[in-house]
Amino acid sequence: MRHRKAILFVSFFIIVIVVVLFIPYRTALVFYEENTDHIEAFLPIKSGETFQIIFKHSIHLTDVVEKYIVTADHDIKQYEMVYEEFGIGMPSNAGPGETFAYEDGKYHLKDLDNYFSSMNIRNGKTVSEHRLIWESSNDDSSSEKEYMAWFNRYFEPGAWFTVQVERLSLWERLKGVKIHEGKQ
């Protein structure tokens, strides 16, 4: 009888460990190495939260800001783009349902309705100044702070990766590098 209780206890303990390690429980913005399932880095994020990817345009050498929000079904919705120069790769007007404005010396393409289940992104090689910006609320207060991480801290210049929102298990989180909150 004692032996049977020990086996039940060990079995229960193993099941708990497997559940804790391998059941996805936390939503994150995941950066996969190009064409693999290898997690390079991840940023914990929830539905409804926003993030920005800023890159230095390789010809104009000015910042281009792409703004995104995580949808309830874990898609990535681009809702705005901000830039300083027209030219290669930069839109010169708004499409149907979009708004084009010039504010504070920058062009704003607003009300975008672009949805992505994943995005393929390259860290700049020639001009490697990509950044990720996100807001995070402090548990001690209801205010949110803005944080920034340089891509070069996590990715080699010129590296390609796939970005998508997924639920990660503890095991998957341990395999990747968490993008740390560093003040801008």
TIGUZA-320708 format. One record per atom (N, C-alpha, C): residue in one letter; x negated, y negated, z. Coordinates in Angstrom, 3 decimals, padded with zeros to 6 digits. Each point is the difference from the previous one (the first is absolute). Example, Ala and Ser with C-alpha at 12.3 -4.5 7.8 and 13.67 -1.06 7.14 Angstrom:
<atoms>
+---------+----------+----------+----------+
| residuo |        u |        v |        w |
+---------+----------+----------+----------+
|       a | -013.190 |  005.690 |  007.800 |
|       a |  000.890 | -001.190 |  000.000 |
|       a | -000.900 | -001.200 |  000.000 |
|       s |  000.350 | -001.050 | -000.720 |
|       s | -000.820 | -001.190 |  000.060 |
|       s |  000.770 | -001.090 |  000.730 |
+---------+----------+----------+----------+
</atoms>
This chain:
<atoms>
+---------+----------+----------+----------+
| residuo |        u |        v |        w |
+---------+----------+----------+----------+
|       m | -000.817 |  001.191 |  000.000 |
|       m |  000.817 | -001.191 |  000.000 |
|       m | -000.864 | -001.259 |  000.000 |
|       r | -001.040 |  000.006 |  000.804 |
|       r | -000.896 | -001.150 |  000.096 |
|       r | -000.707 | -000.214 | -001.341 |
|       h | -000.400 |  001.087 | -000.632 |
|       h | -000.672 | -000.063 | -001.297 |
|       h |  000.938 | -000.596 | -001.059 |
|       r |  001.261 |  000.359 |  000.049 |
|       r |  000.997 | -000.490 | -000.953 |
|       r |  000.225 | -001.510 |  000.172 |
|       k |  000.043 | -000.497 |  001.232 |
|       k |  000.161 | -001.434 |  000.262 |
|       k | -001.211 | -000.773 | -000.509 |
|       a | -001.193 |  000.573 |  000.164 |
|       a | -001.215 | -000.652 | -000.491 |
|       a |  000.033 | -000.115 | -001.520 |
|       i |  000.441 |  001.054 | -000.674 |
|       i |  000.086 | -000.029 | -001.464 |
|       i |  001.026 | -001.041 | -000.442 |
|       l |  001.138 | -000.070 |  000.672 |
|       l |  001.017 | -001.007 | -000.323 |
|       l | -000.531 | -001.409 |  000.213 |
|       f | -000.718 | -000.197 |  001.099 |
|       f | -000.571 | -001.318 |  000.302 |
|       f | -001.015 | -000.397 | -001.072 |
|       v | -000.900 |  000.902 | -000.367 |
|       v | -001.010 | -000.281 | -001.026 |
|       v |  000.680 | -000.256 | -001.345 |
|       s |  001.001 |  000.791 | -000.337 |
|       s |  000.738 | -000.191 | -001.257 |
|       s |  000.671 | -001.362 | -000.028 |
|       f |  000.660 | -000.368 |  001.097 |
|       f |  000.644 | -001.309 |  000.098 |
|       f | -001.039 | -001.114 | -000.147 |
|       f | -001.127 |  000.135 |  000.661 |
|       f | -001.073 | -000.986 | -000.050 |
|       f | -000.522 | -000.163 | -001.437 |
|       i | -000.184 |  001.101 | -000.714 |
|       i | -000.480 | -000.047 | -001.384 |
|       i |  001.030 | -000.680 | -000.896 |
|       i |  001.267 |  000.305 |  000.196 |
|       i |  001.063 | -000.624 | -000.787 |
|       i |  000.019 | -001.508 |  000.229 |
|       v | -000.138 | -000.422 |  001.242 |
|       v | -000.017 | -001.435 |  000.313 |
|       v | -001.183 | -000.673 | -000.688 |
|       i | -001.167 |  000.619 |  000.041 |
|       i | -001.180 | -000.577 | -000.645 |
|       i |  000.205 | -000.105 | -001.509 |
|       v |  000.542 |  001.041 | -000.611 |
|       v |  000.248 | -000.026 | -001.444 |
|       v |  000.981 | -001.118 | -000.343 |
|       v |  001.067 | -000.131 |  000.767 |
|       v |  000.990 | -001.054 | -000.254 |
|       v | -000.644 | -001.370 |  000.135 |
|       v | -000.752 | -000.216 |  001.070 |
|       v | -000.628 | -001.297 |  000.233 |
|       v | -001.012 | -000.327 | -001.099 |
|       l | -000.762 |  000.974 | -000.441 |
|       l | -001.046 | -000.247 | -000.995 |
|       l |  000.518 | -000.123 | -001.429 |
|       f |  001.005 |  000.793 | -000.375 |
|       f |  000.328 |  000.129 | -001.407 |
|       f |  001.360 | -000.532 | -000.438 |
|       i |  000.857 | -000.410 |  000.893 |
|       i |  001.288 | -000.567 | -000.402 |
|       i | -000.179 | -001.502 | -000.226 |
|       p |  000.303 | -000.493 | -001.207 |
|       p | -000.135 | -001.438 | -000.265 |
|       p |  000.935 | -000.809 |  000.905 |
|       y | -000.536 | -001.030 |  000.610 |
|       y |  000.803 | -000.791 |  000.934 |
|       y | -000.199 | -001.499 | -000.145 |
|       r | -001.066 | -000.466 | -000.639 |
|       r | -000.308 | -001.428 | -000.053 |
|       r | -000.122 | -000.445 | -001.446 |
|       t |  000.728 | -001.056 | -000.355 |
|       t | -000.043 | -000.541 | -001.352 |
|       t | -001.254 | -000.865 | -000.156 |
|       a | -000.639 |  000.128 | -001.160 |
|       a | -001.222 | -000.761 | -000.250 |
|       a | -000.123 | -000.328 | -001.480 |
|       l | -000.713 | -001.075 | -000.274 |
|       l | -000.432 | -000.331 | -001.342 |
|       l | -001.293 |  000.781 | -000.195 |
|       v |  000.021 |  000.988 | -000.903 |
|       v | -001.104 |  000.949 | -000.135 |
|       v | -000.784 | -000.282 | -001.277 |
|       f | -001.323 | -000.038 |  000.129 |
|       f | -000.911 | -000.205 | -001.121 |
|       f | -000.683 |  001.327 | -000.280 |
|       y |  000.375 |  000.642 | -001.126 |
|       y | -000.586 |  001.280 | -000.402 |
|       y | -001.145 | -000.236 | -000.980 |
|       e | -001.071 |  000.771 |  000.158 |
|       e | -001.082 | -000.036 | -000.972 |
|       e |  000.571 |  000.366 | -001.364 |
|       e | -000.520 | -000.617 | -001.047 |
|       e |  000.522 |  000.164 | -001.355 |
|       e |  000.280 |  001.455 | -000.362 |
|       n |  001.233 |  000.257 | -000.434 |
|       n |  000.446 |  001.312 | -000.499 |
|       n | -000.231 |  001.153 |  000.981 |
|       t |  000.056 | -000.263 |  001.290 |
|       t | -000.153 |  001.062 |  000.996 |
|       t |  001.045 | -000.188 |  001.085 |
|       d |  000.037 |  000.935 |  000.944 |
|       d |  000.844 | -000.167 |  001.180 |
|       d | -000.855 | -000.340 |  001.216 |
|       h | -001.242 | -000.460 | -000.256 |
|       h | -000.919 | -000.396 |  001.072 |
|       h |  000.350 | -001.416 |  000.473 |
|       i |  000.344 | -000.125 |  001.276 |
|       i |  000.353 | -001.297 |  000.565 |
|       i | -001.276 | -000.771 |  000.311 |
|       e | -000.186 | -001.123 | -000.715 |
|       e | -001.149 | -000.880 |  000.259 |
|       e |  000.273 | -000.860 |  001.231 |
|       a |  001.201 | -000.585 |  000.039 |
|       a |  000.360 | -000.898 |  001.098 |
|       a |  001.524 | -000.090 |  000.070 |
|       f |  000.480 | -000.491 |  001.143 |
|       f |  001.443 | -000.198 |  000.145 |
|       f |  000.258 | -001.156 |  000.957 |
|       l |  001.153 | -000.631 | -000.194 |
|       l |  000.448 | -001.089 |  000.864 |
|       l |  001.382 |  000.364 |  000.524 |
|       p |  000.152 |  000.212 |  001.311 |
|       p |  001.351 |  000.268 |  000.528 |
|       p |  000.932 | -001.159 | -000.357 |
|       i |  001.159 |  000.341 | -000.536 |
|       i |  000.957 | -001.010 | -000.450 |
|       i |  001.400 |  000.595 |  000.087 |
|       k |  000.995 | -000.851 |  000.171 |
|       k |  001.386 |  000.460 |  000.107 |
|       k |  000.824 | -000.564 | -001.143 |
|       s |  001.139 |  000.617 | -000.249 |
|       s |  000.944 | -000.534 | -000.983 |
|       s |  000.356 | -001.430 |  000.383 |
|       g |  000.066 | -000.879 | -000.986 |
|       g |  000.334 | -001.393 |  000.244 |
|       g | -001.212 | -000.877 |  000.258 |
|       e | -001.154 |  000.598 |  000.256 |
|       e | -001.198 | -000.796 |  000.233 |
|       e | -000.642 | -000.369 | -001.326 |
|       t | -000.734 | -001.101 |  000.013 |
|       t | -000.612 | -000.516 | -001.211 |
|       t | -001.522 |  000.108 |  000.068 |
|       f | -000.597 | -000.030 | -001.176 |
|       f | -001.453 | -000.082 | -000.102 |
|       f | -000.335 | -000.725 | -001.294 |
|       q | -001.231 | -000.470 | -000.073 |
|       q | -000.474 | -000.699 | -001.189 |
|       q | -001.314 |  000.616 | -000.450 |
|       i | -000.178 |  000.057 | -001.290 |
|       i | -001.297 |  000.356 | -000.558 |
|       i | -000.487 | -001.238 | -000.733 |
|       i | -001.170 | -000.466 |  000.388 |
|       i | -000.591 | -001.194 | -000.609 |
|       i | -001.251 |  000.445 | -000.745 |
|       f | -000.102 | -000.428 | -001.244 |
|       f | -001.225 |  000.286 | -000.737 |
|       f | -000.499 | -001.264 | -000.667 |
|       k | -001.284 | -000.051 | -000.201 |
|       k | -000.631 | -001.116 | -000.702 |
|       k |  000.031 |  000.341 | -001.488 |
|       h |  000.664 | -000.843 | -000.790 |
|       h |  000.079 |  000.230 | -001.442 |
|       h | -001.415 | -000.058 | -000.574 |
|       s | -000.374 |  001.008 | -000.763 |
|       s | -001.384 |  000.124 | -000.458 |
|       s | -000.399 | -001.069 | -001.020 |
|       i |  000.951 | -000.659 | -000.649 |
|       i | -000.340 | -001.049 | -000.962 |
|       i |  000.192 | -001.384 |  000.604 |
|       h |  001.147 | -000.242 |  000.616 |
|       h |  000.280 | -001.316 |  000.587 |
|       h | -000.745 | -000.223 |  001.308 |
|       l | -000.342 |  001.117 |  000.670 |
|       l | -000.644 | -000.034 |  001.323 |
|       l |  000.851 | -000.738 |  001.027 |
|       t |  001.329 |  000.170 | -000.114 |
|       t |  000.930 | -000.535 |  000.995 |
|       t |  000.812 |  001.162 |  000.558 |
|       d |  000.549 | -000.204 |  001.196 |
|       d |  000.781 |  001.050 |  000.650 |
|       d |  001.346 |  000.205 | -000.683 |
|       v |  000.401 |  001.257 | -000.108 |
|       v |  001.329 |  000.394 | -000.456 |
|       v |  000.606 |  000.797 |  001.148 |
|       v |  001.152 | -000.433 |  000.489 |
|       v |  000.654 |  000.638 |  001.139 |
|       v |  001.231 |  000.744 | -000.504 |
|       e |  000.056 |  001.293 |  000.293 |
|       e |  001.166 |  000.801 | -000.318 |
|       e |  000.664 |  000.389 |  001.312 |
|       k |  001.291 | -000.312 |  000.151 |
|       k |  000.714 |  000.246 |  001.249 |
|       k |  000.971 |  001.163 | -000.172 |
|       y |  000.004 |  000.870 |  001.007 |
|       y |  000.798 |  001.229 | -000.053 |
|       y |  000.770 |  000.204 |  001.304 |
|       i |  001.072 |  000.783 | -000.092 |
|       i |  000.754 |  000.426 |  001.175 |
|       i |  000.242 |  001.511 | -000.134 |
|       v | -000.019 |  000.697 |  001.135 |
|       v |  000.260 |  001.439 |  000.020 |
|       v |  001.504 |  000.197 |  000.116 |
|       t |  000.579 |  000.766 | -000.932 |
|       t |  001.442 |  000.225 |  000.000 |
|       t |  000.361 |  001.157 |  000.940 |
|       a |  001.293 |  000.144 |  000.266 |
|       a |  000.487 |  001.062 |  000.892 |
|       a | -000.328 |  001.392 | -000.530 |
|       d | -000.052 |  000.154 | -001.338 |
|       d | -000.329 |  001.311 | -000.548 |
|       d | -001.488 |  000.113 | -000.365 |
|       h | -000.819 | -000.805 |  000.650 |
|       h | -001.469 |  000.039 | -000.085 |
|       h | -000.555 | -000.345 | -001.373 |
|       d |  000.745 | -000.782 | -000.765 |
|       d | -000.560 | -000.573 | -001.217 |
|       d | -000.685 | -001.309 |  000.378 |
|       i | -000.776 | -000.524 | -000.944 |
|       i | -000.669 | -001.283 |  000.186 |
|       i |  000.657 | -000.971 | -000.973 |
|       k |  000.555 | -001.089 |  000.531 |
|       k |  000.662 | -000.988 | -000.850 |
|       k | -000.864 | -001.256 | -000.059 |
|       q | -000.381 | -000.393 | -001.209 |
|       q | -000.709 | -001.264 | -000.175 |
|       q |  001.053 | -001.087 | -000.106 |
|       y | -000.112 | -001.032 |  000.872 |
|       y |  001.007 | -001.052 | -000.017 |
|       y | -000.556 | -001.374 | -000.360 |
|       e | -001.330 | -000.161 | -000.026 |
|       e | -000.561 | -001.306 | -000.352 |
|       e | -001.446 |  000.153 | -000.454 |
|       m | -000.415 | -000.956 | -000.853 |
|       m | -001.388 | -000.090 | -000.451 |
|       m | -000.395 | -001.467 |  000.054 |
|       v | -001.199 | -000.276 |  000.508 |
|       v | -000.474 | -001.379 |  000.139 |
|       v | -001.385 | -000.081 | -000.636 |
|       y | -000.208 | -001.020 | -000.840 |
|       y | -001.298 | -000.164 | -000.652 |
|       y | -000.214 | -001.461 | -000.366 |
|       e | -001.251 | -000.319 | -000.375 |
|       e | -000.383 | -001.390 | -000.254 |
|       e | -000.218 | -000.333 | -001.469 |
|       e | -000.282 |  000.994 | -000.828 |
|       e | -000.364 | -000.236 | -001.398 |
|       e |  000.834 |  000.859 | -000.936 |
|       f |  000.403 | -000.569 | -001.126 |
|       f |  000.593 |  000.787 | -001.074 |
|       f | -001.126 |  000.666 | -000.768 |
|       g |  000.342 |  000.984 | -000.786 |
|       g | -001.003 |  000.628 | -000.842 |
|       g |  000.172 |  001.496 | -000.008 |
|       i | -001.087 |  000.698 | -000.224 |
|       i |  000.008 |  001.444 | -000.164 |
|       i |  000.649 |  000.692 |  001.200 |
|       g |  001.085 |  000.728 | -000.267 |
|       g |  000.669 |  000.791 |  001.028 |
|       g |  000.948 | -000.763 |  000.904 |
|       m |  000.095 | -001.309 | -000.163 |
|       m |  000.856 | -000.789 |  000.879 |
|       m |  001.266 | -000.428 | -000.756 |
|       p |  001.172 |  000.246 |  000.591 |
|       p |  001.248 | -000.392 | -000.676 |
|       p |  000.122 | -001.522 | -000.095 |
|       s |  000.626 | -000.458 | -001.098 |
|       s |  000.150 | -001.451 | -000.188 |
|       s |  001.430 | -000.472 |  000.219 |
|       n |  000.916 |  000.931 |  000.271 |
|       n |  001.374 | -000.387 |  000.305 |
|       n |  000.703 |  001.151 |  000.708 |
|       a |  001.231 | -000.257 |  000.412 |
|       a |  000.774 |  000.997 |  000.740 |
|       a |  000.876 |  000.808 | -000.945 |
|       g |  000.215 |  001.251 |  000.359 |
|       g |  000.920 |  000.844 | -000.741 |
|       g |  001.413 | -000.160 |  000.537 |
|       p |  000.944 |  000.762 | -000.537 |
|       p |  001.389 | -000.080 |  000.481 |
|       p |  000.092 |  000.288 |  001.508 |
|       g |  000.673 | -000.887 |  000.721 |
|       g |  000.198 |  000.168 |  001.434 |
|       g | -001.176 | -000.441 |  000.850 |
|       e | -001.094 | -000.399 | -000.615 |
|       e | -001.192 | -000.440 |  000.741 |
|       e | -000.050 | -001.522 |  000.048 |
|       t | -000.809 | -000.530 |  000.908 |
|       t | -000.157 | -001.440 |  000.151 |
|       t | -001.473 | -000.351 | -000.157 |
|       f | -000.264 | -001.043 | -000.784 |
|       f | -001.374 | -000.467 | -000.204 |
|       f | -000.110 | -001.392 |  000.603 |
|       a | -000.967 | -000.197 |  000.874 |
|       a | -000.144 | -001.297 |  000.669 |
|       a | -001.475 | -000.359 |  000.140 |
|       y | -000.260 | -001.309 |  000.066 |
|       y | -001.342 | -000.507 |  000.262 |
|       y |  000.053 | -000.689 |  001.362 |
|       e | -000.663 |  000.594 |  000.993 |
|       e |  000.035 | -000.519 |  001.368 |
|       e | -001.419 | -000.046 |  000.564 |
|       d | -000.349 | -001.108 |  000.604 |
|       d | -001.294 | -000.160 |  000.671 |
|       d | -001.174 |  000.391 | -000.893 |
|       g |  000.071 | -000.351 | -001.272 |
|       g | -001.099 |  000.248 | -000.919 |
|       g | -000.099 |  001.432 | -000.507 |
|       k |  001.050 |  000.796 |  000.230 |
|       k | -000.021 |  001.401 | -000.437 |
|       k |  001.306 |  000.347 | -000.698 |
|       y | -000.087 |  000.940 | -000.923 |
|       y |  001.169 |  000.510 | -000.700 |
|       y |  000.575 |  001.168 |  000.799 |
|       h |  001.312 | -000.034 |  000.209 |
|       h |  000.694 |  001.057 |  000.740 |
|       h |  001.033 |  000.640 | -000.919 |
|       l | -000.154 |  001.283 | -000.212 |
|       l |  000.998 |  000.765 | -000.731 |
|       l |  000.774 |  000.777 |  001.063 |
|       k |  001.240 | -000.441 |  000.271 |
|       k |  000.786 |  000.532 |  001.117 |
|       k |  001.166 |  000.851 | -000.503 |
|       d |  000.633 |  000.647 |  000.975 |
|       d |  001.188 |  000.825 | -000.255 |
|       d | -000.294 |  001.141 | -000.961 |
|       l | -001.228 |  000.515 |  000.065 |
|       l | -000.352 |  001.166 | -000.816 |
|       l |  000.745 |  001.211 |  000.534 |
|       d |  000.284 |  000.908 | -000.868 |
|       d |  000.763 |  001.191 |  000.369 |
|       d | -000.702 |  001.235 | -000.560 |
|       n | -001.315 |  000.074 |  000.246 |
|       n | -000.827 |  001.087 | -000.516 |
|       n | -000.182 |  001.066 |  001.074 |
|       y |  000.425 |  001.217 | -000.290 |
|       y | -000.089 |  001.102 |  000.960 |
|       y | -001.042 |  001.014 | -000.457 |
|       f | -000.784 |  000.490 |  000.954 |
|       f | -001.031 |  000.986 | -000.292 |
|       f |  000.068 |  001.124 |  001.031 |
|       s | -000.025 |  001.249 | -000.473 |
|       s | -000.131 |  001.112 |  000.936 |
|       s | -001.472 |  000.146 |  000.393 |
|       s | -000.878 | -000.436 | -000.903 |
|       s | -001.428 | -000.057 |  000.288 |
|       s | -000.616 | -001.040 | -000.929 |
|       m | -001.181 | -000.468 |  000.365 |
|       m | -000.720 | -000.974 | -000.826 |
|       m | -001.443 |  000.470 | -000.142 |
|       n | -000.547 | -000.127 | -001.194 |
|       n | -001.410 |  000.278 | -000.219 |
|       n | -000.746 | -001.330 |  000.050 |
|       i | -000.976 | -000.067 |  000.890 |
|       i | -000.729 | -001.250 |  000.219 |
|       i | -001.489 |  000.279 | -000.073 |
|       r | -000.716 | -000.954 | -000.533 |
|       r | -001.454 |  000.094 | -000.045 |
|       r | -000.580 | -001.109 |  000.864 |
|       n | -000.938 |  000.353 |  000.843 |
|       n | -000.738 | -001.012 |  000.744 |
|       n | -000.918 | -000.688 | -000.995 |
|       g | -000.017 | -001.324 |  000.029 |
|       g | -000.797 | -000.745 | -000.959 |
|       g | -001.435 |  000.489 | -000.074 |
|       k | -000.537 |  000.038 | -001.210 |
|       k | -001.390 |  000.410 | -000.172 |
|       k | -000.868 | -001.213 | -000.297 |
|       t |  000.413 | -000.799 | -000.979 |
|       t | -000.765 | -001.191 | -000.360 |
|       t |  000.163 | -001.069 |  001.072 |
|       v |  001.248 | -000.279 |  000.345 |
|       v |  000.308 | -000.958 |  001.069 |
|       v |  000.754 |  000.805 |  001.052 |
|       s | -000.697 |  000.419 |  001.028 |
|       s |  000.580 |  000.928 |  000.974 |
|       s |  000.428 | -000.740 |  001.262 |
|       e |  001.157 | -000.658 | -000.109 |
|       e |  000.507 | -000.765 |  001.145 |
|       e |  001.464 |  000.316 |  000.277 |
|       h |  000.400 |  001.257 | -000.160 |
|       h |  001.377 |  000.398 |  000.301 |
|       h |  000.226 |  000.003 |  001.507 |
|       r |  001.226 | -000.401 |  000.389 |
|       r |  000.369 |  000.003 |  001.405 |
|       r |  001.407 |  000.535 |  000.173 |
|       l |  000.243 |  000.561 |  001.175 |
|       l |  001.322 |  000.456 |  000.397 |
|       l |  000.410 | -000.846 |  001.201 |
|       i |  001.181 | -000.594 | -000.080 |
|       i |  000.508 | -000.816 |  001.109 |
|       i |  001.335 |  000.574 |  000.433 |
|       w |  000.206 |  000.052 |  001.305 |
|       w |  001.266 |  000.487 |  000.540 |
|       w |  000.266 | -000.696 |  001.321 |
|       e |  001.238 |  000.074 |  000.430 |
|       e |  000.394 | -000.565 |  001.293 |
|       e |  000.255 |  001.122 |  000.970 |
|       s | -000.319 | -000.245 |  001.247 |
|       s |  000.228 |  000.994 |  001.037 |
|       s |  000.464 | -000.728 |  001.247 |
|       s |  001.043 |  000.542 |  000.616 |
|       s |  000.480 | -000.620 |  001.229 |
|       s | -000.757 |  000.574 |  001.180 |
|       n | -000.256 | -000.851 |  000.945 |
|       n | -000.680 |  000.384 |  001.230 |
|       n |  001.045 |  000.563 |  000.950 |
|       d | -000.297 |  001.121 |  000.627 |
|       d |  000.960 |  000.610 |  000.929 |
|       d |  000.333 | -000.908 |  001.173 |
|       d | -000.911 | -000.931 |  000.325 |
|       d |  000.205 | -000.890 |  001.141 |
|       d |  000.905 | -001.183 | -000.335 |
|       s |  000.182 | -000.261 | -001.304 |
|       s |  000.826 | -001.143 | -000.373 |
|       s |  000.773 |  000.334 | -001.272 |
|       s |  000.938 | -000.856 | -000.317 |
|       s |  000.791 |  000.235 | -001.206 |
|       s | -000.627 | -000.678 | -001.217 |
|       s | -001.086 | -000.737 |  000.187 |
|       s | -000.630 | -000.693 | -001.115 |
|       s | -000.854 |  000.963 | -000.819 |
|       e | -000.110 | -000.318 | -001.280 |
|       e | -000.810 |  000.831 | -000.881 |
|       e | -001.286 | -000.737 | -000.342 |
|       k | -001.062 |  000.767 | -000.148 |
|       k | -001.284 | -000.555 | -000.388 |
|       k | -000.370 |  000.554 | -001.350 |
|       e | -000.710 | -000.798 | -000.768 |
|       e | -000.430 |  000.427 | -001.319 |
|       e | -001.415 |  000.555 |  000.095 |
|       y | -000.222 |  001.123 | -000.679 |
|       y | -001.295 |  000.663 |  000.002 |
|       y | -000.475 |  000.190 | -001.425 |
|       m | -001.321 |  000.124 | -000.147 |
|       m | -000.579 |  000.184 | -001.317 |
|       m | -001.110 |  001.033 |  000.063 |
|       a | -000.107 |  000.808 | -001.047 |
|       a | -001.095 |  000.963 | -000.133 |
|       a | -000.561 | -000.122 | -001.410 |
|       w | -001.304 | -000.074 | -000.100 |
|       w | -000.677 | -000.036 | -001.299 |
|       w | -000.066 |  001.418 | -000.542 |
|       f |  000.363 |  000.183 | -001.258 |
|       f | -000.059 |  001.326 | -000.612 |
|       f | -001.406 |  000.580 |  000.073 |
|       n | -001.029 | -000.839 | -000.174 |
|       n | -001.380 |  000.500 | -000.005 |
|       n | -000.391 |  000.655 |  001.319 |
|       r |  000.736 | -000.273 |  001.053 |
|       r | -000.274 |  000.653 |  001.276 |
|       r |  000.423 |  001.476 | -000.041 |
|       y |  000.953 |  000.315 | -000.867 |
|       y |  000.561 |  001.353 | -000.058 |
|       y | -000.253 |  000.724 | -001.325 |
|       f | -000.254 | -000.758 | -001.071 |
|       f | -000.119 |  000.588 | -001.325 |
|       f | -001.237 | -000.547 | -000.716 |
|       e | -000.602 |  000.838 | -000.807 |
|       e | -001.139 | -000.420 | -000.815 |
|       e |  000.480 | -000.967 | -001.089 |
|       p | -000.799 | -001.020 | -000.347 |
|       p |  000.372 | -000.848 | -001.133 |
|       p |  000.166 |  000.853 | -001.265 |
|       g |  001.074 | -000.245 | -000.722 |
|       g |  000.292 |  000.755 | -001.212 |
|       g |  000.806 |  001.271 |  000.230 |
|       a |  000.223 |  000.388 |  001.257 |
|       a |  000.733 |  001.240 |  000.295 |
|       a |  001.480 | -000.149 | -000.359 |
|       w |  000.581 |  001.103 | -000.515 |
|       w |  001.425 |  000.062 | -000.314 |
|       w |  000.709 |  000.797 |  001.081 |
|       f |  001.208 | -000.407 |  000.321 |
|       f |  000.779 |  000.771 |  000.956 |
|       f |  001.479 | -000.182 | -000.261 |
|       t |  000.777 |  000.936 |  000.516 |
|       t |  001.451 | -000.049 | -000.096 |
|       t |  000.537 | -000.426 |  001.356 |
|       v |  000.920 | -000.950 | -000.005 |
|       v |  000.589 | -000.519 |  001.228 |
|       v |  001.474 |  000.371 |  000.012 |
|       q |  000.463 |  000.567 |  001.115 |
|       q |  001.419 |  000.295 |  000.149 |
|       q |  000.359 |  000.049 |  001.479 |
|       v |  001.279 | -000.103 |  000.267 |
|       v |  000.496 |  000.064 |  001.372 |
|       v |  000.440 |  001.425 |  000.273 |
|       e | -000.517 |  000.572 |  001.076 |
|       e |  000.328 |  001.371 |  000.365 |
|       e |  000.041 |  000.132 |  001.510 |
|       r |  000.638 |  001.066 |  000.428 |
|       r | -000.034 |  000.370 |  001.417 |
|       r | -001.201 |  000.918 |  000.185 |
|       l | -000.837 | -000.320 |  000.971 |
|       l | -001.210 |  000.777 |  000.250 |
|       l |  000.102 |  000.760 |  001.315 |
|       s | -000.585 |  001.172 | -000.011 |
|       s | -000.123 |  000.770 |  001.244 |
|       s | -001.255 | -000.465 |  000.729 |
|       l | -000.145 |  000.412 |  001.235 |
|       l | -001.208 | -000.329 |  000.760 |
|       l | -001.230 |  000.565 | -000.703 |
|       w |  000.108 |  001.206 | -000.538 |
|       w | -001.119 |  000.624 | -000.708 |
|       w | -000.426 | -000.845 | -001.204 |
|       e |  000.972 | -000.476 | -000.790 |
|       e | -000.311 | -000.831 | -001.164 |
|       e | -000.610 | -001.325 |  000.432 |
|       r |  000.491 | -000.553 |  001.096 |
|       r | -000.561 | -001.254 |  000.502 |
|       r | -001.438 |  000.188 |  000.436 |
|       l | -000.313 |  001.156 |  000.568 |
|       l | -001.374 |  000.263 |  000.432 |
|       l | -000.947 |  000.155 | -001.193 |
|       k |  000.532 |  000.427 | -001.154 |
|       k | -000.829 |  000.193 | -001.190 |
|       k | -000.323 | -001.314 | -000.699 |
|       g |  000.823 | -001.029 |  000.173 |
|       g | -000.218 | -001.283 | -000.664 |
|       g | -000.555 | -001.022 |  000.972 |
|       v | -000.302 | -001.179 | -000.534 |
|       v | -000.527 | -001.096 |  000.806 |
|       v |  001.120 | -001.018 |  000.191 |
|       k |  000.299 | -000.318 |  001.245 |
|       k |  001.033 | -000.992 |  000.280 |
|       k | -000.551 | -001.399 | -000.308 |
|       i |  000.769 | -000.756 | -000.732 |
|       i | -000.389 | -001.380 | -000.269 |
|       i |  000.258 | -000.782 |  001.275 |
|       h | -001.063 | -000.539 |  000.548 |
|       h |  000.075 | -000.652 |  001.310 |
|       h |  000.492 | -001.434 | -000.110 |
|       e |  000.660 | -000.399 |  001.049 |
|       e |  000.479 | -001.362 |  000.089 |
|       e | -001.177 | -000.897 |  000.340 |
|       g | -000.316 | -000.861 | -000.918 |
|       g | -001.062 | -000.965 |  000.217 |
|       g |  000.561 | -001.363 | -000.330 |
|       k | -000.173 | -000.945 |  000.878 |
|       k |  000.578 | -001.331 | -000.238 |
|       k | -000.576 | -000.599 | -001.259 |
|       q |  000.854 | -000.722 | -000.680 |
|       q | -000.369 | -000.620 | -001.272 |
|       q | -001.074 | -001.030 |  000.191 |
+---------+----------+----------+----------+
</atoms>
